[in-house]
């Protein structure tokens, strides 16, 4: 079982040689052209002496070259190490020290990247092009070595490494096995069945596992087409790419859907008639946002819960009746809400969300961190840091990260609940609820809000907000303090940095 061979197999059918594997700003990259790119890069890697088990650090943005280089490495049994191209020197040093790479692969526009310059001087830095690998000094790797048959990997052989966003400390290297593609590919195919002519766009960088799966590996495996948005995600750019490539399925994060909807009439500026569905992950999607998207864009948003340690394990889709407030049901993985002793709790109990660790889509462990691996994979469970409840029908309701929830006057406050109510008013583009330490009541409730264009600032004042929320949320859950911001701070994959919002509110 080789992940790359599985992904590339549909495109090797002569009948599909002219079908587009990818579309970008220059047009279509056919299956035949993409297969040739991967083979040329694989031959160059052999010439450079890359062996099974060698780690290769990628410093690239989304391009067909990136996809071809990733699969060429995996084909040979080497292990791509993917990290966000915006990371700085200290963050990259941490990743390089953990991975001890045999090679750096860089995009051409990053050949002078200061973050990699001088790191591991003995390790070669090669530029990835559509014709092969070129050294930073301009010399070619030379493609005289033939491409061998795919490395005969076991199911549990490491295939690639992605890194977490590091919201609770330094990024952790998540090691995935070759078995990952079959497990997650089957789940994603079942959740939203591919259709002939599908063109799929994910707005994140492929260093994140959700975008890597949905935009690269699953389209290749299913014989559909991946749409490449070369630049950073922004509302106008996303819709321009949908129009350009006639995208049918969109994958993005809740933050970007909120930003798109915050622009009045944006749905009328582009031809989006090709779009048959959108998918949201990264953080909970409020029902108010989902309903507004359906009304304005004429297509549904399906939500799924994704983690770097798997990719997608809970979700809804076209064939699942929607339950408001729920992220959907499990796909492939077995889910439970557990107590501190790892015992499964009855339906509708609030506890820690966990998944059966025997699901083949789960990771092998954290790179160089056995202690954290053992703390997360224990008692037959993969134990998350999220609070949730599961109802008697198997629908999962995510309450939020355990360290995001807090008590006020002895009552547990789940930020998502209040944020949902605030966004449901239709006046705010974003909302972030956070605790403000208080000696008397434990915590006061703070809310940071981003106004939609044209909305009067007075609507964000506490009395007006409390009046608007009357009947939508219990009075003891109303915010004590309201802060208006131009935008909420985000990490590289688009998640709101709640702790940074709190520090800003407290003047720290």
Secondary structure, 3 states (H helix, E strand, C coil): CCHHHHHHHHHHCHHHCCCEEEEECCEEEEHHHHHHHHHHHHHHHHHCCCCCCCEEEEECCCCHHHHHHHHHHHHHCCEEEECCCCCCHHHHHHHHHHHCCCEEEECHHHCCCCCCCCCCCCCCEEEEECCEEEECCCCECCCCCCCCCCCCCCCCCEEEEEECCCCCCCCCEEEEECCHHHHHHHHHHHHCCCCCCCEEEECCCCCCHHHHHHHHHHHHHHCCEEECCCCCCCHHHHHHHHHHHCCCEEEEEHHHHHHHHCCCCHHHCCCCCCCCEEEEECCCCCHHHHHHHHHHHCCCEEEEECCCCCCCCEECCCCCCCCCCCCEEECCCCEEEECCCCCECCCCCCEEEEEECCCCCCCCEECCCHHHHHHHEECCEEEEEEEEEECCCCCEEEEEECCCCEEECCEEECHHHHHHHHHCCCCEEEEEEEEEEECCCEEEEEEEEEECCCCCHHHHCHHHHHHHHECCECHHHCCCEEEECCCCCECCCCCECHHHHHHHHCCC
